[in-house]
Amino acid sequence: MSDNALLKPIKIGPYELANRIFMAPMTRSRADNPENAPTELHAQYYQQRASAGLLITEGSQVSKQAVGYINTPGIYSKAQIEGWKLVTKAVHDKGGHIFIQLWHVGRLSHPDFHGGELPVAPSSINPNDKSYTPQGFKETVSPHALTVQEIHATTRDFKNAAENAITAGFDGVEIHSANGYLFHQFFTNCSNVRTDEYGGNHENKARFFFETLDAVGRTIGFEKTGIRLNPSAHGFFGITIDKDTIPTFEYIIERLNDYPGLAYAHLVEPMMPVDNVPYAVKEIAKHFRPRYKGTLIINCGFNPDNGSRVIEEGLADAVSFGKYFISNPDLVERIRRSAPLAEPDLHTFYTPGPKGYSDYPFLQ
Ligand SMILES: Cc1cc2nc3c(=O)[nH]c(=O)nc-3n(C[C@H](O)[C@H](O)[C@H](O)COP(=O)(O)O)c2cc1C
């Protein structure tokens, strides 16, 4: 057997996982039915990848208001819960484990998704991005700034979605607090200029996130709750870093130590080069590992070599792979055998049907 550190078992929450090769959450836009419910096709896709130590699903909207892209699945209706049951059963039948990523896009949406109503955000600041609507790409707009009552209602949406996830048979949930979506919008000055208890200092910017983490964790168990952060995101999804951004993330990640039972913190290395971005952290695992005592999953740009190294160096406990899991359903077996990895076809990332989704071949 290979002594690759990625192949060593790991315990996450109550689960004994077979390896440290996790599948990163990836939107694949195959829920192209009126209910935005997962189907047998989703079940087949996730089952093919069930040898991952942990599968984390694509972002799944926690409410109607949380949506920002066409054909992404939800986890708030009965039909969606029934659809996800197909997925969790298919994965569990193969001995796998699966968390669902709970998602609210906030201002990265468009009135076309909301019957003409504005998308929501901490403050009424247009991200100046594009939203992929049923009528194609459209310019984003200045969103509605959430009232305190509406913030509390959104926390309840996450709590309900987490309950639904357990009903659907998921092993746990990941709160999507990265990549410029709603929680991230609260963390950064470029999107949050509130003067109430949800804006200003670090504690206030993180308040909505921690209130939601508390609500979800107390409902389904912190050991079944993970979170995702992308501290050096800059120049995409409407996010720009300033001198307060990294200190805000340091505050959040250090405060996660108050949750010793948390399933994990899932951190993302810079998705774009940040060498010339003032105040960005270039090496996320190196910077944040010493600050967080719990289980740390690292992501972005890893391959079997640097993935095993980051674990051996003690900078992370597990690695999540995104694109390699699209094109290598048997990624774990390929790493075990040191077999070549197939490259994914970018053109079928978000297209309907099995092509580029469930038709990538396994090794012979
Ligand atoms: C097609 C595609 C869809 C993605 N959708 C999501 C998503 O729903 N939620 C999320 O947190 N990240 C999403 N990501 C980011 C991935 O989780 C991951 O951070 C990124 O692919 C970098 O990892 P990699 O280098 O191993 O591919 C997506 C990436 C891709 C390629």
The ligand as an SDF file (V2000), in Angstrom:
LIG
                    3D

 31 33  0  0  0  0  0  0  0  0999 V2000
  -17.2390   23.9580  -11.7280 C   0  0  0  0  0  0  0  0  0  0  0  0
  -16.9100   24.5260  -10.3720 C   0  0  0  0  0  0  0  0  0  0  0  0
  -17.9340   24.8340   -9.5060 C   0  0  0  0  0  0  0  0  0  0  0  0
  -17.6480   25.3110   -8.2030 C   0  0  0  0  0  0  0  0  0  0  0  0
  -18.6830   25.5250   -7.3200 N   0  0  0  0  0  0  0  0  0  0  0  0
  -18.4070   25.8060   -6.0190 C   0  0  0  0  0  0  0  0  0  0  0  0
  -19.4410   25.8000   -5.0370 C   0  0  0  0  0  0  0  0  0  0  0  0
  -20.6160   25.5090   -5.2960 O   0  0  0  0  0  0  0  0  0  0  0  0
  -19.0900   26.0910   -3.7580 N   0  0  0  0  0  0  0  0  0  0  0  0
  -17.7960   26.4050   -3.4070 C   0  0  0  0  0  0  0  0  0  0  0  0
  -17.5310   26.6770   -2.2320 O   0  0  0  0  0  0  0  0  0  0  0  0
  -16.8030   26.3890   -4.3240 N   0  0  0  0  0  0  0  0  0  0  0  0
  -17.0690   26.0620   -5.5850 C   0  0  0  0  0  0  0  0  0  0  0  0
  -16.0490   25.9530   -6.4980 N   0  0  0  0  0  0  0  0  0  0  0  0
  -14.6520   26.1100   -6.0530 C   0  0  0  0  0  0  0  0  0  0  0  0
  -14.0680   24.7390   -5.7210 C   0  0  0  0  0  0  0  0  0  0  0  0
  -14.6590   24.2070   -4.5470 O   0  0  0  0  0  0  0  0  0  0  0  0
  -12.5490   24.8510   -5.4900 C   0  0  0  0  0  0  0  0  0  0  0  0
  -12.3310   25.8360   -4.5130 O   0  0  0  0  0  0  0  0  0  0  0  0
  -11.7770   25.2010   -6.7460 C   0  0  0  0  0  0  0  0  0  0  0  0
  -12.1540   24.3660   -7.8360 O   0  0  0  0  0  0  0  0  0  0  0  0
  -10.2690   25.0770   -6.5180 C   0  0  0  0  0  0  0  0  0  0  0  0
   -9.9230   23.7430   -6.2160 O   0  0  0  0  0  0  0  0  0  0  0  0
   -9.1850   22.8130   -7.3180 P   0  0  0  0  0  0  0  0  0  0  0  0
   -7.9250   23.5460   -7.6960 O   0  0  0  0  0  0  0  0  0  0  0  0
   -8.9050   21.5090   -6.6310 O   0  0  0  0  0  0  0  0  0  0  0  0
  -10.1070   22.6790   -8.4800 O   0  0  0  0  0  0  0  0  0  0  0  0
  -16.3080   25.5170   -7.8050 C   0  0  0  0  0  0  0  0  0  0  0  0
  -15.2810   25.2400   -8.7180 C   0  0  0  0  0  0  0  0  0  0  0  0
  -15.5640   24.7310   -9.9840 C   0  0  0  0  0  0  0  0  0  0  0  0
  -14.4380   24.3800  -10.9090 C   0  0  0  0  0  0  0  0  0  0  0  0
  1  2  1  0
  2  3  1  0
  2 30  2  0
  3  4  2  0
  4  5  1  0
  4 28  1  0
  5  6  2  0
  6  7  1  0
  6 13  1  0
  7  8  2  0
  7  9  1  0
  9 10  1  0
 10 11  2  0
 10 12  1  0
 12 13  2  0
 13 14  1  0
 14 15  1  0
 14 28  1  0
 15 16  1  0
 16 17  1  0
 16 18  1  0
 18 19  1  0
 18 20  1  0
 20 21  1  0
 20 22  1  0
 22 23  1  0
 23 24  1  0
 24 25  2  0
 24 26  1  0
 24 27  1  0
 28 29  2  0
 29 30  1  0
 30 31  1  0
M  END
$$$$
